[in-house]
Amino acid sequence: MSDFYTVKIAEVQEETKDCASITFEIPQKLKNVFAFTQGQYLTLKTNIDGEEIRRSYSLCSSPVEDVWKVAVKRIAGGVFSNYACDVLKAGDELEVLPPAGSFFTPVDHNSVKNYIVFAAGSGITPILSIIKTHLALEPDCTFKLFYLNRNAKSIIFKEEIEALRNKYFGRLEIFYFLTKEHRDIPLLNGRFTSEKLKELTTKVFDVNNVDDCFICGPEEMIFLIRDELVKAGMSKEKIHYELFFSGGSEENQKKIAEVLDKKVDGTEITIIDGGKEFHFAMDDDYDNILDGALAAGADLPFACKGGVCSTCKCKVVEGSVEMKINYALEEDEVAKGLVLSCQAVPTAEKVVVDFDV
């Protein structure tokens, strides 16, 4: 069942010329429903020019602030992002799903942890939530933030980040990397590269003294940083990442083709959602369970349809499926039978999936 709630917008604030933040007015009666953990996201739904549009955006506020705020960066041709930046205003309403996502580690009030975080552009949103929460609730933790942008004017939440550095003096270090603006320090000019990451791991931090690393941005950047940190000796289990864009790499396209070759035509699908069953046969026009179910009239939760957000997560209880790509589920979740329905290609004549997970 898609539990969207109608929520009023309290404020729309321009953060940069290409980014606006949206703060929601969560009524007292819904605050338990919308309780969130740092690093989680909201799925927003509205109707634009007669078309239902859904998008997921990470919360940039912290649970300790009692504020629900997301940032929307304008994308060329982006239907929702342009609508949000140009049209939305205080008093408007959007349909909103309660917070979801697993891009976090639990807060340990008594821990003494050292964190490193990498972000690019609007990837700062969940990272900012994580930084604010741990600094507030883990009084002895430290952070090093490595933040990539085009130029100084495009740095989202720059004033807030600087204020955090002043508030938690000595516990938050900030390194701004700029691609279109030259500075005197070569390390900070341009994108992250293998050479720069090697310099960071030898001169700026010791991977052996890092407890957790969070990365948010495009696929290529995330996997470059992950692989270089692992090469430097960091355990893969300490590296947590969230993609803002799904990849269309040649390797992914090859994998998708291999999975589609295994698709069984006309699979009888049973959807369990909200304790009720919905039955339909897969149409040849659709290759994944989510699109097939939506076309047949089912009302299911979804957002990105790119294998990134996990909003459409469900469990296979009968039959078999294979996912085209998966950026959202951990290995242990997949081992338990969880799949992303937007990527789940049926490979049996009968498949039963349960969304009540």
C-alpha positions as CSV (number, residue, x, y, z in Angstrom):
1,M,0.0,0.0,0.0
2,S,1.3,3.4,-0.9
3,D,1.0,5.4,2.3
4,F,1.4,8.9,0.9
5,Y,0.4,11.8,3.1
6,T,-0.6,15.3,2.0
7,V,1.9,17.7,3.6
8,K,2.1,21.4,3.5
9,I,5.3,23.3,2.5
10,A,6.5,25.6,5.2
11,E,9.3,27.3,3.2
12,V,11.0,27.2,-0.1
13,Q,14.5,28.8,0.1
14,E,16.9,29.4,-2.8
15,E,20.3,27.9,-1.7
16,T,22.2,28.5,-5.0
17,K,21.0,29.7,-8.4
18,D,20.4,26.0,-9.3
19,C,19.2,24.6,-6.0
20,A,16.2,25.2,-3.6
21,S,15.5,23.7,-0.2
22,I,12.0,22.7,0.7
23,T,11.0,22.6,4.4
24,F,7.8,20.7,5.2
25,E,5.2,21.5,7.9
26,I,4.8,18.1,9.6
27,P,1.7,18.2,11.9
28,Q,2.2,17.0,15.4
29,K,-0.1,14.0,14.8
30,L,2.2,12.8,12.0
31,K,5.6,13.3,13.6
32,N,5.8,9.7,14.8
33,V,5.0,8.5,11.2
34,F,7.6,10.8,9.8
35,A,10.3,10.2,12.4
36,F,13.6,9.7,10.5
37,T,17.2,8.6,10.9
38,Q,20.0,10.7,9.5
39,G,20.8,9.9,5.9
40,Q,17.2,8.9,5.0
41,Y,15.1,10.3,2.2
42,L,11.5,11.4,1.4
43,T,9.6,10.4,-1.7
44,L,7.5,13.3,-3.1
45,K,4.6,13.0,-5.5
46,T,2.6,15.6,-7.4
47,N,0.8,16.1,-10.7
48,I,2.5,18.3,-13.3
49,D,0.7,19.0,-16.6
50,G,-1.5,16.0,-16.1
51,E,1.3,13.5,-15.3
52,E,2.0,11.9,-12.0
53,I,5.6,12.6,-11.0
54,R,7.5,10.9,-8.2
55,R,11.0,11.8,-7.0
56,S,13.1,10.9,-3.9
57,Y,15.2,13.5,-2.1
58,S,17.5,13.0,0.9
59,L,16.7,14.9,4.1
60,C,19.4,17.5,4.8
61,S,18.1,18.2,8.2
62,S,18.9,16.2,11.3
63,P,16.4,14.4,13.6
64,V,17.7,16.5,16.5
65,E,16.5,19.6,14.8
66,D,12.8,18.5,14.5
67,V,12.9,19.8,10.9
68,W,12.0,18.0,7.7
69,K,14.0,19.7,4.8
70,V,15.2,18.4,1.5
71,A,17.2,20.1,-1.3
72,V,16.3,19.9,-4.9
73,K,18.9,20.7,-7.5
74,R,17.8,21.9,-10.9
75,I,18.5,19.4,-13.7
76,A,18.3,20.4,-17.4
77,G,15.0,19.0,-18.6
78,G,14.1,17.8,-15.1
79,V,10.3,17.9,-14.8
80,F,10.1,18.0,-11.0
81,S,13.4,19.8,-10.2
82,N,12.4,22.8,-12.4
83,Y,8.9,22.8,-11.0
84,A,10.3,22.8,-7.4
85,C,12.7,25.6,-8.1
86,D,10.4,27.8,-10.1
87,V,6.8,27.1,-9.0
88,L,6.6,25.6,-5.5
89,K,6.1,28.1,-2.6
90,A,5.1,28.1,1.1
91,G,1.6,27.0,1.6
92,D,1.6,24.5,-1.4
93,E,1.0,20.9,-0.7
94,L,2.8,17.7,-1.9
95,E,2.1,14.0,-1.4
96,V,4.9,12.6,0.7
97,L,5.9,9.1,1.7
98,P,7.3,8.7,5.2
99,P,11.2,8.6,5.4
100,A,13.0,5.5,4.1
101,G,16.6,4.4,3.3
102,S,19.5,2.7,5.0
103,F,22.3,5.2,4.3
104,F,23.4,5.5,8.0
105,T,25.1,3.8,10.9
106,P,23.6,3.9,14.4
107,V,24.5,6.7,16.7
108,D,26.6,5.6,19.7
109,H,26.5,8.3,22.3
110,N,29.6,6.9,24.1
111,S,31.8,6.3,21.1
112,V,34.9,8.1,20.0
113,K,34.7,7.8,16.3
114,N,36.5,9.3,13.3
115,Y,34.4,9.7,10.2
116,I,35.4,10.7,6.6
117,V,32.7,11.8,4.2
118,F,32.8,12.5,0.4
119,A,30.1,14.4,-1.5
120,A,29.6,16.0,-4.9
121,G,27.0,18.7,-5.6
122,S,23.6,17.8,-4.2
123,G,25.1,14.7,-2.7
124,I,25.8,16.9,0.3
125,T,22.2,16.5,1.5
126,P,22.3,13.1,3.3
127,I,25.9,13.8,4.2
128,L,24.9,17.0,6.0
129,S,22.2,15.2,7.9
130,I,24.7,12.6,9.0
131,I,27.4,15.2,10.0
132,K,24.9,17.2,12.1
133,T,23.5,14.2,13.9
134,H,26.7,12.5,14.9
135,L,28.4,15.8,15.9
136,A,25.4,16.6,18.1
137,L,25.0,13.1,19.7
138,E,28.5,11.7,19.7
139,P,30.4,14.5,21.6
140,D,33.9,13.0,20.9
141,C,33.5,12.1,17.2
142,T,35.3,13.9,14.4
143,F,34.6,14.5,10.7
144,K,36.6,15.2,7.6
145,L,34.4,16.5,4.7
146,F,35.7,16.3,1.1
147,Y,33.1,18.2,-1.0
148,L,33.3,18.5,-4.8
149,N,31.6,21.4,-6.7
150,R,32.1,23.5,-9.9
151,N,32.9,26.7,-8.1
152,A,32.5,28.4,-4.7
153,K,29.1,29.9,-5.7
154,S,27.7,26.5,-6.4
155,I,28.5,25.0,-3.0
156,I,25.1,24.1,-1.5
157,F,24.7,24.9,2.2
158,K,28.1,26.5,2.4
159,E,27.1,28.9,5.2
160,E,25.6,26.1,7.2
161,I,28.6,23.9,6.8
162,E,30.9,26.8,7.9
163,A,28.7,27.4,10.9
164,L,29.0,23.8,11.9
165,R,32.8,24.0,11.7
166,N,32.7,27.0,14.0
167,K,30.2,25.4,16.4
168,Y,32.1,22.1,16.6
169,F,35.5,23.7,16.4
170,G,38.3,21.2,15.9
171,R,35.9,18.3,15.2
172,L,34.9,19.2,11.6
173,E,37.5,19.7,8.9
174,I,36.3,20.8,5.4
175,F,38.1,20.4,2.1
176,Y,36.4,22.0,-0.9
177,F,37.3,20.6,-4.3
178,L,36.4,22.8,-7.3
179,T,36.4,21.9,-11.0
180,K,35.9,25.4,-12.5
181,E,37.8,27.6,-10.2
182,H,41.5,27.6,-9.6
183,R,43.2,27.8,-6.2
184,D,46.8,27.7,-5.1
185,I,46.6,24.2,-3.7
186,P,46.8,21.7,-6.6
187,L,45.1,18.9,-4.5
188,L,41.9,20.9,-4.3
189,N,41.6,21.7,-8.0
190,G,39.5,19.4,-10.2
191,R,37.7,16.1,-9.6
192,F,38.7,13.2,-7.3
193,T,41.3,11.0,-9.0
194,S,43.3,8.0,-8.0
195,E,46.3,10.2,-7.4
196,K,44.4,12.6,-5.2
197,L,42.9,9.9,-3.2
198,K,46.3,8.3,-2.6
199,E,47.5,11.7,-1.4
200,L,44.6,12.0,0.9
201,T,45.2,8.6,2.4
202,T,48.9,9.3,3.0
203,K,48.8,13.0,4.1
204,V,45.3,13.9,5.3
205,F,44.0,10.8,7.1
206,D,45.0,7.3,8.0
207,V,42.5,4.7,6.9
208,N,43.4,2.7,10.0
209,N,42.0,5.5,12.2
210,V,38.7,5.8,10.2
211,D,35.7,4.2,11.7
212,D,33.2,4.9,8.9
213,C,33.2,6.5,5.5
214,F,30.1,7.9,3.8
215,I,30.0,8.8,0.1
216,C,27.2,10.4,-2.0
217,G,27.3,11.4,-5.6
218,P,27.5,9.9,-9.1
219,E,28.4,6.3,-9.7
220,E,31.8,6.8,-11.2
221,M,33.0,9.0,-8.3
222,I,31.6,6.7,-5.6
223,F,33.2,3.5,-6.9
224,L,36.6,5.2,-7.6
225,I,36.7,6.4,-4.0
226,R,35.6,3.1,-2.6
227,D,38.1,1.1,-4.6
228,E,41.0,3.5,-3.7
229,L,40.1,3.4,0.0
230,V,40.0,-0.4,-0.1
231,K,43.4,-0.4,-1.9
232,A,44.8,1.8,0.9
233,G,43.7,-0.8,3.5
234,M,40.2,0.3,4.6
235,S,37.7,-2.5,5.2
236,K,34.8,-2.5,2.7
237,E,32.3,-2.9,5.5
238,K,33.3,0.6,6.8
239,I,32.4,2.2,3.4
240,H,28.8,3.3,3.0
241,Y,27.5,5.0,-0.2
242,E,24.4,6.3,-1.8
243,L,24.0,7.0,-5.5
244,F,22.1,9.9,-6.8
245,F,22.1,8.6,-10.4
246,S,22.0,5.1,-11.8
247,G,24.6,4.2,-14.2
248,G,24.3,3.3,-17.9
249,S,27.8,1.9,-18.3
250,E,28.7,-0.7,-20.9
251,E,29.1,-3.3,-18.1
252,N,25.6,-2.6,-16.8
253,Q,24.1,-2.8,-20.2
254,K,25.7,-6.2,-20.8
255,K,24.4,-7.5,-17.5
256,I,20.9,-6.2,-18.2
257,A,20.9,-8.0,-21.6
258,E,21.9,-11.2,-19.9
259,V,19.1,-10.9,-17.3
260,L,16.5,-10.1,-20.0
261,D,17.5,-13.3,-21.9
262,K,16.2,-15.3,-18.8
263,K,12.8,-13.6,-18.8
264,V,9.8,-16.0,-18.8
265,D,7.0,-14.7,-20.9
266,G,3.5,-14.4,-19.5
267,T,4.5,-15.1,-15.9
268,E,1.5,-15.2,-13.5
269,I,2.4,-12.6,-10.8
270,T,0.8,-12.3,-7.3
271,I,1.4,-9.1,-5.4
272,I,0.9,-9.1,-1.6
273,D,0.5,-5.5,-0.4
274,G,-1.3,-4.3,2.7
275,G,-2.4,-7.8,3.4
276,K,-4.3,-8.1,0.1
277,E,-3.5,-10.0,-3.1
278,F,-3.3,-8.6,-6.6
279,H,-3.0,-11.0,-9.5
280,F,-2.0,-10.3,-13.1
281,A,-0.1,-11.8,-16.0
282,M,3.1,-10.1,-17.2
283,D,2.6,-8.3,-20.5
284,D,5.3,-8.5,-23.1
285,D,5.5,-4.7,-23.1
286,Y,7.1,-4.7,-19.6
287,D,10.2,-6.5,-18.4
288,N,10.0,-5.9,-14.7
289,I,7.4,-6.6,-12.0
290,L,6.8,-3.0,-11.0
291,D,6.0,-1.7,-14.4
292,G,3.9,-4.8,-15.2
293,A,1.9,-4.3,-11.9
294,L,1.4,-0.6,-12.4
295,A,0.1,-1.2,-16.0
296,A,-2.3,-3.8,-14.7
297,G,-3.7,-1.3,-12.2
298,A,-1.8,-2.0,-9.0
299,D,-1.0,0.9,-6.6
300,L,2.6,0.3,-5.4
301,P,5.3,2.4,-3.8
302,F,8.1,3.5,-6.1
303,A,10.2,6.6,-6.9
304,C,13.4,6.5,-9.0
305,K,12.8,3.3,-11.0
306,G,16.6,3.2,-11.4
307,G,17.6,0.6,-8.7
308,V,18.8,3.3,-6.4
309,C,16.3,4.3,-3.8
310,S,14.8,1.0,-2.6
311,T,11.3,2.5,-2.3
312,C,9.9,-0.4,-4.4
313,K,11.5,-3.1,-2.3
314,C,9.7,-6.4,-1.9
315,K,10.3,-10.0,-1.0
316,V,10.1,-13.0,-3.3
317,V,8.1,-15.7,-1.5
318,E,7.5,-18.0,-4.5
319,G,9.2,-18.4,-7.9
320,S,12.3,-16.6,-9.0
321,V,13.4,-13.3,-10.4
322,E,16.7,-11.7,-11.4
323,M,17.5,-8.0,-10.9
324,K,18.9,-6.0,-13.8
325,I,20.9,-3.7,-11.5
326,N,20.9,-3.2,-7.8
327,Y,22.4,-0.2,-6.0
328,A,20.2,-0.2,-3.0
329,L,20.1,-3.6,-1.4
330,E,22.9,-5.1,0.7
331,E,24.1,-8.6,0.1
332,D,22.4,-9.9,3.3
333,E,19.1,-8.4,2.1
334,V,19.3,-10.1,-1.3
335,A,20.2,-13.4,0.5
336,K,16.9,-13.1,2.4
337,G,14.9,-12.8,-0.9
338,L,14.5,-9.1,-1.0
339,V,14.5,-7.5,-4.5
340,L,13.8,-4.2,-6.2
341,S,10.6,-4.7,-8.1
342,C,11.6,-2.0,-10.6
343,Q,14.6,-4.2,-11.6
344,A,13.0,-7.6,-10.9
345,V,12.7,-9.7,-14.1
346,P,10.5,-12.8,-13.6
347,T,12.4,-16.1,-14.4
348,A,9.6,-18.5,-13.5
349,E,6.1,-19.2,-14.7
350,K,4.6,-18.1,-11.3
351,V,6.0,-15.5,-9.0
352,V,4.7,-14.2,-5.7
353,V,6.2,-11.1,-4.1
354,D,5.3,-9.5,-0.8
355,F,5.6,-5.7,-0.4
356,D,4.7,-5.9,3.3
357,V,8.4,-6.1,4.4
